């Protein structure tokens, strides 16, 4: 009773052959003289027919068999009788006439049905993840993951890349998200940090002369979670020497074409490119969804002297006035408009002004404060016509970008503007190198401290750091950042200058990154790279709403594992060995 085929390997070409299948009983249907068993394995489902006329022993076992029992079936492949074919199954034209049936193991009734489109609490699914993964759609996700990762490895291997594993236990880094810390038993009071990315090590590999490196890397971040974040995740990490941005773009686009072809989808290259400043101004996001329009329009020049104080004061305080034309939404009720206003406030706005455009008039609480010149300017800038709804934001640039970007996405959702079948890739580049953190009262790196500034901006690094642009780039797919990278700093003097700009003393830099600075004195080539969140990419490929659906054993949004109970308490003996003591609340 050893398997000869997987279920979906059986088709009309096997008719008349004797086969053995192993798997789980998906369903059992007793039709009196015949018992039908749908047997499921990782490839899919096939129907088996048990008849006492073929084998009485097998029929007797079939009378007792139940869903999720583990079984082996021997039998002859035959065509299904006319008008009984099942077009919804890959094996829907054939069935197995059973001559032997063996139950390897019985199963309790599962806490949920082993079927697709399951409507059950996710925590229950994660507690019984081994059952959840039996469901065909979840099995398909894992098979897709396998195929994509294998395709990545084959693609990069064929182009001269070398896969190198980098340490999991390393030193803690001061920037970015919080590190997961691991106490050292042999060095009491000291800790390893789990890597947020292999950034330092891949740069060291470039110093070593490896030239082309990649890794399917496990990364860890102790941050607040959401649908597309996990405390541990998988990243495709790539680094190359003697290259520039164009080399990265070309390689990645070629790889994306191949990866999506593996899912039966065709994408066009080259991908469009947009500068960071333009993305923020037009779409309110550095990861813009370009499957639809709804561009944000700047009205600051038109409304800077407006009698409507919300607009003019925002401009006087150094802010902006921007608006979106929600075409065809003039028929919205006041309640629907107020809902959008509440969403704007929840996103950080103090309020939301609006104008409804009808055939005969403009309806709005603010039009009485606007001159005809200002109204004409607004209508022309937004290409507004009867039937349109105009939504305004006025505040600091950062607040308006965030609020209007959110409203743009909400409008697209309500109006069904984003085609779920479309694949819209976009490169975003020319990011700022630094931004000012009001809470920490210092500059911080927009990407990370090892990103190189544009050569023409280096002279501004000390005098006007916020004007410096980075040689950084993100790849965005349907409004989700799936990868990001940069050309790196490869000179010690420039790296020390960058450390200084983010408020790090030379003593601190030497303590945390002294080995890197020293390495830069031994002939470091110019280099750069990019990293992709494999989980996010697979989530989009599989058409899922959460990366948890493409990870075998994920954590919940509270970073817990219902299956294993992690994180768990440890014994006092283990704590003593690590020189640790839990402080009681």
C-alpha positions in Angstrom: 0.0 0.0 0.0 2.9 2.4 -0.8 1.9 5.4 -2.8 2.4 5.2 -6.6 0.9 8.6 -7.5 -0.3 11.8 -6.0 -4.0 12.5 -6.5 -3.7 15.0 -9.3 -1.2 12.9 -11.2 -4.2 10.7 -12.1 -6.0 11.5 -15.3 -7.5 9.8 -18.3 -4.1 8.6 -19.5 -4.0 6.3 -16.4 -7.4 4.7 -17.1 -7.0 0.9 -16.6 -3.9 1.2 -14.4 -3.7 0.0 -10.9 -2.6 2.7 -8.5 -2.0 3.2 -4.8 -2.9 6.6 -3.2 -2.2 7.7 0.4 -3.9 10.7 2.1 -6.7 11.9 4.2 -10.4 11.2 3.9 -11.9 14.5 2.8 -15.5 13.4 2.6 -17.4 10.0 2.7 -20.8 9.5 1.0 -22.8 6.3 1.5 -25.2 5.6 -1.4 -26.3 2.3 -0.2 -24.6 -0.2 -2.5 -21.7 2.2 -3.2 -19.6 4.3 -0.8 -17.8 7.3 -2.3 -14.6 8.6 -0.7 -12.9 11.8 -1.7 -9.3 11.2 -0.8 -7.1 14.3 -0.3 -3.3 14.7 -0.4 -1.1 17.7 -0.8 -1.8 17.9 -4.5 -5.6 17.8 -4.4 -8.6 15.5 -4.3 -9.7 12.4 -6.2 -12.8 10.3 -5.9 -12.7 6.7 -5.0 -15.6 4.2 -5.2 -16.0 1.2 -2.9 -18.3 -1.6 -4.0 -18.9 -4.9 -2.2 -18.9 -6.5 -5.7 -15.3 -5.4 -6.2 -13.9 -6.1 -2.7 -16.1 -6.9 0.4 -13.2 -6.2 2.9 -12.6 -2.8 1.4 -16.3 -2.0 1.5 -16.5 -3.0 5.1 -13.6 -0.7 6.0 -15.3 2.1 4.0 -18.5 1.7 6.1 -16.5 2.7 9.2 -14.1 5.3 7.7 -14.7 9.0 8.6 -13.3 12.4 7.5 -9.6 13.0 8.3 -8.8 9.4 8.8 -5.5 8.7 7.2 -5.9 6.0 4.6 -4.3 4.1 1.7 -6.3 3.1 -1.3 -5.4 0.6 -4.0 -7.6 0.4 -7.1 -8.0 0.7 -10.8 -8.4 4.1 -12.5 -11.6 4.4 -14.5 -13.6 7.1 -16.3 -16.5 8.5 -14.4 -19.9 7.5 -15.8 -21.3 10.0 -18.2 -22.9 13.1 -16.6 -21.1 12.5 -13.2 -17.9 14.4 -14.1 -16.8 17.1 -11.8 -15.3 20.1 -13.7 -14.3 21.7 -10.3 -11.7 19.0 -9.7 -8.5 18.5 -11.6 -9.3 14.8 -11.4 -13.0 15.3 -12.2 -13.0 13.0 -15.2 -11.7 9.9 -13.4 -12.2 7.9 -10.2 -10.6 4.9 -8.5 -12.5 1.6 -8.3 -11.2 0.4 -4.9 -9.8 -3.1 -4.4 -8.1 -2.5 -1.1 -8.6 0.1 1.7 -6.3 0.5 4.7 -6.7 3.0 7.6 -3.4 4.0 9.0 -4.8 6.2 11.7 -8.2 7.5 12.9 -8.9 11.1 13.6 -11.1 13.0 16.0 -13.6 15.4 14.6 -11.7 18.6 13.7 -12.6 21.9 15.4 -13.4 23.4 12.0 -14.0 22.1 8.5 -11.0 21.2 6.3 -12.2 23.3 3.3 -11.5 26.6 1.5 -13.1 29.9 2.3 -13.3 29.1 6.0 -15.1 31.5 8.2 -13.6 30.8 11.6 -11.7 32.8 14.2 -8.0 33.1 13.2 -6.7 32.2 16.7 -8.5 28.9 16.4 -6.9 28.3 13.0 -3.5 29.1 14.5 -4.0 26.9 17.5 -4.7 24.0 15.2 -2.4 25.2 12.4 -1.5 21.6 11.4 -5.2 21.2 10.5 -5.5 24.6 8.9 -2.6 23.8 6.6 -4.4 20.7 5.3 -6.9 23.0 3.7 -6.2 23.1 -0.1 -5.8 26.9 -0.3 -3.3 26.9 2.5 -1.4 24.0 1.0 -1.4 25.9 -2.3 0.2 28.9 -0.5 3.0 26.8 0.8 3.6 25.2 -2.5 3.7 28.6 -4.1 6.2 29.8 -1.6 8.4 26.8 -2.4 8.2 27.4 -6.1 9.0 31.2 -5.8 11.9 30.7 -3.5 13.4 28.0 -5.8 12.9 30.2 -8.8 14.7 33.0 -7.0 17.7 30.8 -6.2 17.9 29.4 -9.7 17.6 32.9 -11.2 20.4 34.4 -9.1 22.6 31.4 -9.3 22.5 31.6 -13.1 23.7 35.2 -12.9 26.7 34.6 -10.8 25.3 35.2 -7.3 26.6 33.2 -4.3 24.3 32.4 -1.4 26.0 33.0 2.0 24.4 32.6 5.4 25.1 35.3 7.9 24.9 35.1 11.7 21.6 35.0 13.6 23.3 35.8 16.9 25.0 39.2 16.4 25.4 42.6 18.1 22.5 44.8 18.9 22.0 47.8 16.5 20.9 51.2 17.8 18.7 52.3 14.8 15.4 51.1 13.4 12.9 48.9 15.2 13.6 47.4 18.6 15.9 44.3 18.6 15.0 41.0 20.0 17.7 40.3 22.6 19.2 37.0 23.6 21.1 36.8 26.9 24.5 35.1 26.9 25.2 32.4 29.4 29.0 32.5 29.0 29.1 36.3 29.0 26.9 37.3 32.0 25.1 40.6 31.5 25.8 40.7 27.8 23.3 40.1 25.0 23.1 39.1 21.4 20.7 40.9 19.1 18.7 39.0 16.5 19.3 40.6 13.1 16.7 43.1 11.7 18.5 42.5 8.4 21.9 41.2 7.3 22.9 44.8 6.4 26.4 44.9 8.1 27.4 41.4 7.1 26.5 41.8 3.4 28.6 45.0 3.3 31.4 43.0 4.9 31.1 40.4 2.1 31.5 43.2 -0.5 34.7 44.3 1.3 35.8 40.6 1.2 35.4 40.7 -2.6 32.4 38.3 -3.0 31.1 40.7 -5.7 27.6 39.2 -5.9 25.8 37.9 -2.7 22.3 36.8 -1.9 20.5 35.1 1.0 17.0 34.0 1.8 17.4 35.5 5.3 15.4 35.2 8.5 15.0 38.7 10.1 13.6 39.8 13.4 12.0 43.0 14.6 10.3 43.7 18.0 7.7 46.1 16.7 3.9 46.5 16.8 2.3 44.1 14.3 -0.3 44.3 11.7 -1.6 42.3 8.7 1.7 42.6 6.7 4.1 42.4 9.7 5.5 39.6 11.8 8.2 39.5 14.5 10.2 37.1 12.4 10.0 37.3 8.6 11.9 36.1 5.5 13.8 38.5 3.3 15.5 38.1 0.0 18.8 39.9 0.5 21.0 40.9 -2.4 24.2 42.9 -2.7 26.6 43.6 -5.6 29.9 45.5 -6.1 30.8 47.9 -8.9 27.2 48.7 -9.8 24.8 51.6 -9.9 21.0 52.0 -9.6 20.4 51.1 -13.2 22.0 47.7 -12.7 19.7 47.0 -9.7 16.6 48.1 -11.5 17.4 45.9 -14.6 18.2 42.8 -12.5 15.1 43.1 -10.3 12.7 43.8 -13.2 14.0 40.7 -15.0 13.5 38.6 -11.8 10.0 39.9 -11.3 9.0 38.9 -14.8 10.2 35.4 -14.1 8.6 35.1 -10.7 5.2 36.2 -11.8 5.4 34.0 -14.9 5.7 31.1 -12.4 2.2 32.1 -11.3 0.9 32.4 -14.9 0.9 36.2 -14.9 2.6 38.5 -17.4 4.1 41.8 -16.4 5.6 44.5 -18.6 8.9 46.2 -18.2 10.5 48.7 -17.7 8.6 49.7 -14.5 7.6 53.4 -14.3 9.7 55.5 -11.9 8.6 58.4 -9.7 10.6 60.7 -7.4 9.8 60.6 -3.7 8.7 64.3 -3.6 6.3 63.8 -6.5 4.9 60.6 -5.0 4.2 62.4 -1.7 2.7 65.5 -3.4 0.4 63.7 -5.8 -0.5 60.5 -3.9 0.3 61.3 -0.2 2.5 58.2 0.1 6.0 57.0 -0.6 4.4 53.7 -1.7 1.7 55.0 -4.1 -1.0 52.8 -5.5 -1.1 53.8 -9.2 -3.8 51.5 -10.4 -6.2 54.5 -10.3 -5.9 58.3 -10.6 -7.4 60.5 -7.8 -4.3 62.6 -7.8 -3.8 65.1 -5.0 -3.6 68.7 -6.4 -1.7 71.5 -4.7 -3.8 74.7 -4.2 -1.4 76.6 -2.0 -0.6 79.3 -4.5 -4.3 79.9 -5.2 -5.5 80.0 -1.6 -2.5 81.5 0.3 -4.4 84.8 0.9 -7.9 83.3 1.3 -10.4 84.8 3.7 -11.1 81.2 4.8 -8.6 81.3 7.7 -8.1 77.5 7.8 -6.4 77.7 4.4 -4.5 81.0 4.8 -3.2 80.3 8.3 -2.0 76.9 7.3 0.0 78.5 4.5 1.3 81.3 6.8 2.5 78.6 9.2 4.6 77.0 6.4 2.0 74.5 5.4 0.0 73.6 2.3 -3.5 73.4 0.9 -4.3 70.4 -1.2 -7.4 68.7 -2.6 -8.8 65.6 -4.3 -11.5 65.5 -6.9 -13.8 62.6 -6.0 -15.4 62.4 -9.4 -19.1 61.5 -9.5 -19.5 61.7 -5.7 -21.7 64.8 -5.6 -24.6 62.5 -4.9 -23.1 61.4 -1.6 -25.3 62.2 1.4 -24.1 64.6 4.1 -23.6 61.6 6.3 -21.2 60.0 3.9 -19.2 63.2 3.5 -19.1 63.5 7.3 -17.8 60.0 7.5 -14.9 61.0 5.3 -14.3 64.0 7.5 -14.1 61.8 10.6 -11.6 59.6 8.8 -9.5 62.7 8.1 -9.6 63.7 11.7 -8.6 60.2 12.8 -5.6 60.5 10.4 -4.4 63.6 12.1 -6.4 66.5 10.4 -8.2 69.2 12.4 -11.1 68.8 10.0 -12.0 68.5 6.3 -13.4 71.1 4.0 -15.5 70.1 1.0 -17.4 71.4 -2.0 -20.2 69.6 -3.8 -20.4 70.6 -7.5 -23.9 70.5 -9.0 -25.3 71.7 -12.3 -26.4 75.1 -11.0 -24.3 75.8 -7.9 -21.5 74.9 -5.5 -22.7 73.6 -2.2 -20.3 74.0 0.7 -20.0 75.8 4.1 -16.7 77.4 2.8 -17.6 78.9 -0.5 -18.9 82.1 1.1 -15.3 82.8 2.3 -13.8 82.3 -1.2 -13.5 84.9 -4.0 -14.7 84.1 -7.5 -11.0 84.1 -8.6 -10.2 81.5 -5.9 -13.2 79.4 -6.9 -12.3 79.6 -10.6 -8.7 78.6 -9.7 -9.9 75.6 -7.7 -12.3 74.4 -10.4 -9.6 74.7 -13.1 -6.8 73.1 -11.0 -9.0 70.1 -10.1 -10.8 69.9 -13.5 -14.0 70.0 -11.5 -17.4 69.4 -13.2 -21.0 69.0 -12.1 -21.3 65.8 -10.2 -17.9 66.0 -8.5 -17.1 66.2 -4.8 -14.0 68.2 -3.8 -12.2 67.3 -0.5 -9.6 69.7 1.0 -6.7 69.3 3.5 -4.8 72.3 5.0 -2.0 71.9 7.6 1.7 71.1 7.6 3.0 69.3 4.6 3.5 66.1 6.6 -0.1 66.1 8.0 -1.7 66.9 4.6 0.3 64.2 2.9 -0.8 61.6 5.4 -4.5 62.7 5.5 -5.0 63.1 1.8 -3.1 59.9 1.0 -5.4 58.0 3.4 -8.6 59.7 1.9 -7.4 58.8 -1.6 -7.1 55.1 -0.7 -10.5 55.2 1.1 -12.1 56.8 -1.9 -10.7 54.2 -4.2 -11.9 51.4 -1.9 -15.5 52.9 -1.7 -15.6 53.5 -5.5 -14.0 50.2 -6.4 -11.3 51.8 -8.5 -8.4 49.4 -7.8 -8.5 46.4 -10.1 -7.4 43.4 -8.0 -6.1 41.7 -11.1 -3.8 44.5 -12.2 -0.1 44.4 -11.2 1.2 47.9 -11.0 4.9 48.1 -10.3 6.6 51.4 -9.6 10.1 52.4 -8.6 10.2 55.3 -6.0 13.6 57.0 -5.8 15.4 60.2 -4.7 14.3 59.8 -1.1 15.5 62.3 1.5 18.6 61.0 3.3 17.6 62.3 6.7 14.5 63.5 8.5 14.2 65.3 11.8 12.7 63.4 14.8 11.0 65.9 17.0 10.7 63.4 19.9 14.4 62.5 19.9 15.5 66.0 18.9 17.9 64.8 16.2 18.2 63.7 12.6 17.5 60.1 11.8 18.1 58.2 8.6 15.0 57.7 6.4 16.3 54.3 5.2 19.4 53.5 7.3 22.7 55.0 8.3 24.7 53.2 5.6 22.8 54.7 2.6 24.9 56.8 0.4 23.9 60.4 -0.4 23.9 61.6 -4.0 27.4 62.7 -4.8 26.3 66.2 -5.7 24.6 66.6 -2.3 27.5 65.6 -0.1 28.6 69.2 0.4 25.1 69.9 1.9 25.3 67.1 4.5 26.7 69.4 7.3 25.1 72.7 6.3 21.6 71.7 5.0 21.1 68.0 5.8 17.4 67.9 5.1 18.1 68.9 1.4 20.3 65.9 0.9 18.8 63.2 -1.3 19.7 59.5 -0.9 20.7 57.0 -3.5 17.8 54.9 -2.2 15.0 53.2 -4.0 11.9 51.2 -3.2 9.9 48.9 -5.4 6.1 49.3 -4.9 3.4 46.9 -6.1 -0.2 48.0 -5.9 0.5 50.4 -3.1 2.6 48.0 -1.0 6.4 48.4 -0.7 7.7 44.9 -1.5 11.4 45.8 -1.6 13.9 48.5 -0.9 17.6 49.2 -1.1 20.3 51.7 -1.8 23.8 52.3 -3.0 25.9 52.1 0.2 28.5 54.3 1.7 31.9 52.7 1.1 34.3 55.4 2.5 35.2 55.7 6.2 35.1 59.6 6.2 31.6 59.7 4.7 30.3 57.0 7.0 31.7 58.9 10.0 30.0 62.1 8.7 26.7 60.2 8.5 27.1 58.8 12.1 27.7 62.4 13.3 24.6 63.7 11.5 22.3 61.2 13.3 23.8 62.2 16.7 26.2 59.4 17.2 29.5 60.3 18.9 32.7 58.9 17.5 33.2 56.9 20.7 29.8 55.3 20.2 30.4 54.7 16.5 33.7 53.1 17.3 32.1 50.9 20.0 29.2 49.7 17.8 30.6 49.9 14.3 34.4 50.1 14.8 35.0 46.9 12.8 33.0 48.3 9.9 34.9 51.6 9.8 38.2 49.7 10.0 37.1 47.4 7.1 36.5 50.5 5.0 40.2 51.3 5.2 41.2 48.1 3.5 39.9 48.7 0.0 36.1 48.7 0.0 34.5 48.7 -3.5 31.5 50.8 -4.4 28.5 48.6 -3.8 24.7 48.5 -3.3 21.8 46.2 -3.1 18.2 45.6 -2.3 16.0 43.4 -0.1 12.5 42.0 -0.7 10.0 40.9 1.9 9.2 37.5 0.6 6.1 37.2 2.8 4.6 40.4 1.5 5.4 39.5 -2.1 3.8 36.1 -1.7 0.7 37.6 0.0 0.1 39.7 -3.1 0.8 36.8 -5.5 -1.6 34.5 -3.6 -4.3 37.2 -3.4 -4.4 37.1 0.4 -5.0 40.0 2.9 -2.5 38.9 5.5 1.1 37.6 5.4 0.1 35.1 8.0 -1.6 33.1 5.3 1.6 32.5 3.4 3.7 31.6 6.5 3.6 28.1 7.8 3.6 28.9 11.6 3.0 32.6 12.1 2.5 34.6 15.2 -0.7 36.6 16.1 -0.9 40.3 16.1 0.3 40.2 19.8 3.4 38.2 18.7 2.1 35.0 20.3 1.9 31.5 19.0 -1.4 29.8 20.0 0.0 26.4 18.8 3.1 26.2 21.0 2.2 28.8 23.7 5.2 31.0 22.8 6.4 33.2 24.4 6.5 31.0 27.5 7.8 31.3 31.0 11.1 29.7 31.8 12.4 28.0 35.0 14.2 29.9 37.7 17.2 27.6 37.0 17.4 28.8 33.4 17.2 32.4 34.6 20.1 31.8 37.1 22.2 30.3 34.4 21.7 33.5 32.3 22.3 35.7 35.4 18.8 37.1 35.0 16.0 37.9 37.4 12.4 38.7 36.6 11.3 41.9 38.3 7.9 41.5 39.9 5.3 44.1 38.8 
